[in-house]
Amino acid sequence: MSEPAIKEAWTATDRFMRDKALRLAYLSEEMKEHDFVSAMNWERRAGRAEVQRGTARRMLRAKMASAEIAALLDLPEETILAFAREENNES
């Protein structure tokens, strides 16, 4: 620990750990950022699912086989069959 930069880092860390208000403010900012990223990832997944649902429905209307649709969209065939039932109920 003879290097000045390392000593400075340890001093800053020690100061940070002793300052409860600073530590809580930092943790609060970290949690806000984590929540934001989580929300964005959820929205991205929800958007992708909606696109897959629309694509599957168009393929069903084009009379493609549910097994083929499932393979192309990388979804379980039961999901495609559920989309087909929804499509039939809406017709």
Secondary structure, DSSP 8 states (H G I E B T S, - for coil): --SHHHHHHHHHHHHHHH-HHHHHHHHHHHHHHHHHHHHHHHHHHHHHHHHHHHHHHHHHHTT--HHHHHHHHT--HHHHHHHHHHHHHH-
